[in-house]
């Protein structure tokens, strides 16, 4: 006896086709191809969420390094000096200070320089 596909079958297909909205060509409206495209898109989305964290940390490091060089320090000297002075500011906050509050960053650079000289 044949099992009718019915509601579950069409709902599952409709869900996949709704997720493939915005894709081009058969990827949008042919179920078999759309299903593969949606799976791959979710995989890329998952990876991109992790890559974004890596990219942002690299950006913060570059910004802190550039600001440190403008104050006569290398990135590693600045970070080493801050660690030695027991200043616990992460790279994100340092980058934000370098861009939005150069005066505060200059004071942190001075603290790092002093701790390196001692």
C-alpha atoms as a printed R data frame, in Angstrom:
    type eleno elety resid chain resno      x      y       z
1   ATOM     1    CA   UNK     A     1  0.000  0.000   0.000
2   ATOM     2    CA   UNK     A     2  1.236  3.464  -0.895
3   ATOM     3    CA   UNK     A     3  1.931  5.849   1.993
4   ATOM     4    CA   UNK     A     4  0.566  9.333   1.200
5   ATOM     5    CA   UNK     A     5  3.141 12.104   1.484
6   ATOM     6    CA   UNK     A     6  0.692 14.739   2.526
7   ATOM     7    CA   UNK     A     7  1.337 17.574   4.909
8   ATOM     8    CA   UNK     A     8  4.665 16.590   6.439
9   ATOM     9    CA   UNK     A     9  6.204 16.080   3.018
10  ATOM    10    CA   UNK     A    10  5.073 19.439   1.662
11  ATOM    11    CA   UNK     A    11  5.915 21.319   4.884
12  ATOM    12    CA   UNK     A    12  9.446 19.963   4.864
13  ATOM    13    CA   UNK     A    13  9.901 20.996   1.246
14  ATOM    14    CA   UNK     A    14  8.318 24.396   1.816
15  ATOM    15    CA   UNK     A    15 10.665 25.013   4.746
16  ATOM    16    CA   UNK     A    16 13.771 24.252   2.653
17  ATOM    17    CA   UNK     A    17 12.504 26.381  -0.243
18  ATOM    18    CA   UNK     A    18 11.813 29.257   2.180
19  ATOM    19    CA   UNK     A    19 15.394 28.981   3.475
20  ATOM    20    CA   UNK     A    20 16.715 29.123  -0.091
21  ATOM    21    CA   UNK     A    21 14.944 32.432  -0.732
22  ATOM    22    CA   UNK     A    22 17.401 34.843  -2.311
23  ATOM    23    CA   UNK     A    23 19.407 32.150  -4.100
24  ATOM    24    CA   UNK     A    24 19.729 32.287  -7.896
25  ATOM    25    CA   UNK     A    25 18.306 29.947 -10.515
26  ATOM    26    CA   UNK     A    26 17.386 26.356  -9.651
27  ATOM    27    CA   UNK     A    27 18.985 26.783  -6.243
28  ATOM    28    CA   UNK     A    28 15.885 28.754  -5.295
29  ATOM    29    CA   UNK     A    29 13.017 26.631  -6.574
30  ATOM    30    CA   UNK     A    30 14.202 23.086  -7.342
31  ATOM    31    CA   UNK     A    31 13.930 21.162  -4.050
32  ATOM    32    CA   UNK     A    32 16.837 18.730  -4.520
33  ATOM    33    CA   UNK     A    33 19.281 21.460  -5.529
34  ATOM    34    CA   UNK     A    34 17.882 23.951  -3.002
35  ATOM    35    CA   UNK     A    35 18.355 21.414  -0.199
36  ATOM    36    CA   UNK     A    36 22.054 20.976  -1.040
37  ATOM    37    CA   UNK     A    37 22.533 24.742  -1.313
38  ATOM    38    CA   UNK     A    38 20.842 25.382   2.033
39  ATOM    39    CA   UNK     A    39 23.008 22.769   3.777
40  ATOM    40    CA   UNK     A    40 26.156 24.303   2.301
41  ATOM    41    CA   UNK     A    41 24.992 27.828   3.159
42  ATOM    42    CA   UNK     A    42 24.445 26.836   6.794
43  ATOM    43    CA   UNK     A    43 27.911 25.275   6.878
44  ATOM    44    CA   UNK     A    44 29.465 28.491   5.551
45  ATOM    45    CA   UNK     A    45 27.441 30.518   8.037
46  ATOM    46    CA   UNK     A    46 28.717 28.373  10.921
47  ATOM    47    CA   UNK     A    47 32.339 28.748   9.800
48  ATOM    48    CA   UNK     A    48 31.975 32.489   9.218
49  ATOM    49    CA   UNK     A    49 30.808 33.056  12.797
50  ATOM    50    CA   UNK     A    50 34.080 31.575  14.002
51  ATOM    51    CA   UNK     A    51 36.211 33.349  11.393
52  ATOM    52    CA   UNK     A    52 34.695 36.700  12.370
53  ATOM    53    CA   UNK     A    53 36.198 36.371  15.850
54  ATOM    54    CA   UNK     A    54 39.628 35.652  14.345
55  ATOM    55    CA   UNK     A    55 39.351 38.581  11.922
56  ATOM    56    CA   UNK     A    56 38.280 41.012  14.622
57  ATOM    57    CA   UNK     A    57 41.182 40.037  16.866
58  ATOM    58    CA   UNK     A    58 43.595 40.593  13.939
59  ATOM    59    CA   UNK     A    59 42.038 44.008  13.288
60  ATOM    60    CA   UNK     A    60 42.381 45.011  16.963
61  ATOM    61    CA   UNK     A    61 46.005 43.853  16.976
62  ATOM    62    CA   UNK     A    62 46.778 45.920  13.864
63  ATOM    63    CA   UNK     A    63 45.116 49.014  15.325
64  ATOM    64    CA   UNK     A    64 46.943 48.672  18.644
65  ATOM    65    CA   UNK     A    65 50.230 48.069  16.815
66  ATOM    66    CA   UNK     A    66 49.783 51.171  14.659
67  ATOM    67    CA   UNK     A    67 48.909 53.312  17.676
68  ATOM    68    CA   UNK     A    68 51.858 51.883  19.634
69  ATOM    69    CA   UNK     A    69 54.280 52.735  16.817
70  ATOM    70    CA   UNK     A    70 53.008 56.315  16.813
71  ATOM    71    CA   UNK     A    71 54.095 56.465  20.482
72  ATOM    72    CA   UNK     A    72 57.528 54.963  19.833
73  ATOM    73    CA   UNK     A    73 56.772 51.387  20.917
74  ATOM    74    CA   UNK     A    74 56.308 48.159  19.031
75  ATOM    75    CA   UNK     A    75 53.169 46.095  19.601
76  ATOM    76    CA   UNK     A    76 55.025 43.428  21.554
77  ATOM    77    CA   UNK     A    77 56.852 46.005  23.716
78  ATOM    78    CA   UNK     A    78 53.536 47.721  24.506
79  ATOM    79    CA   UNK     A    79 51.788 44.467  25.418
80  ATOM    80    CA   UNK     A    80 54.791 43.247  27.419
81  ATOM    81    CA   UNK     A    81 55.021 46.553  29.268
82  ATOM    82    CA   UNK     A    82 51.311 46.557  30.095
83  ATOM    83    CA   UNK     A    83 51.522 42.970  31.316
84  ATOM    84    CA   UNK     A    84 54.549 43.800  33.463
85  ATOM    85    CA   UNK     A    85 52.734 46.856  34.880
86  ATOM    86    CA   UNK     A    86 49.752 44.563  35.622
87  ATOM    87    CA   UNK     A    87 47.384 46.609  33.442
88  ATOM    88    CA   UNK     A    88 44.626 44.248  32.394
89  ATOM    89    CA   UNK     A    89 43.119 45.724  29.252
90  ATOM    90    CA   UNK     A    90 42.230 43.430  26.380
91  ATOM    91    CA   UNK     A    91 43.031 44.085  22.727
92  ATOM    92    CA   UNK     A    92 39.478 45.108  21.912
93  ATOM    93    CA   UNK     A    93 39.497 47.844  24.568
94  ATOM    94    CA   UNK     A    94 43.018 48.960  23.581
95  ATOM    95    CA   UNK     A    95 41.968 49.267  19.943
96  ATOM    96    CA   UNK     A    96 38.873 51.219  20.952
97  ATOM    97    CA   UNK     A    97 40.989 53.571  23.060
98  ATOM    98    CA   UNK     A    98 43.498 53.998  20.228
99  ATOM    99    CA   UNK     A    99 40.728 55.080  17.846
100 ATOM   100    CA   UNK     A   100 38.342 57.034  20.087
101 ATOM   101    CA   UNK     A   101 40.457 58.248  23.013
102 ATOM   102    CA   UNK     A   102 44.098 58.798  21.947
103 ATOM   103    CA   UNK     A   103 44.877 60.664  25.185
104 ATOM   104    CA   UNK     A   104 44.053 57.619  27.332
105 ATOM   105    CA   UNK     A   105 46.030 55.361  24.973
106 ATOM   106    CA   UNK     A   106 49.003 57.709  25.283
107 ATOM   107    CA   UNK     A   107 48.853 57.354  29.085
108 ATOM   108    CA   UNK     A   108 48.771 53.562  28.775
109 ATOM   109    CA   UNK     A   109 51.766 53.692  26.426
110 ATOM   110    CA   UNK     A   110 53.617 55.805  29.027
111 ATOM   111    CA   UNK     A   111 52.796 53.254  31.738
112 ATOM   112    CA   UNK     A   112 54.093 50.444  29.489
113 ATOM   113    CA   UNK     A   113 57.282 52.407  28.705
114 ATOM   114    CA   UNK     A   114 57.941 53.029  32.430
115 ATOM   115    CA   UNK     A   115 57.483 49.380  33.349
116 ATOM   116    CA   UNK     A   116 59.922 48.364  30.595
117 ATOM   117    CA   UNK     A   117 62.615 50.761  31.834
118 ATOM   118    CA   UNK     A   118 62.514 49.472  35.398
